[in-house]
């Protein structure tokens, strides 16, 4: 995992200016600004990566044993030589010289269904973690020296 940080400089904030001291007239005090830098850390949401989910279809052939029923016509010739009685009915029907006997069989019906077997649920969470950010900051100090018989008094101005 890479961490991206960006240093903001004085060029990022146009409101920060530094005055250059000029040579004062005799008898006027010289003002020298002392500058202290501090770190200001901002946070930005950046894309850290992505979750990629791929789905594939696996096909295989299934063979399922099925028992089916059917009817088979069996023809047997039996010599009877009997005369039909008047009004005697027969179960089968006859078309001219052909005797018709219905034959029935079962027919296979295969139904293929798509069934949702599971769902994939992806969620994301926003988390917070503590990181250390460090950089070099400068704090200007002043040392006052005098030479010769010159006396310089120093006093601290009230801090802001």
Secondary structure, 3 states (H helix, E strand, C coil): CCCCCCCCCHHHCCCCCCCCCCCCCCCCCCCCCCCECCCCCCCCCCCCCCCCCCCCCCCCCCCCCCCCCECCCCCCCCCCCCCCCCCCCCCCEEECCEEECCCCECCCCCCCCCCCCCCCCCCCCCCCCCCCCCCCCCECCCCCCCCCCCCCCCCCCCCC
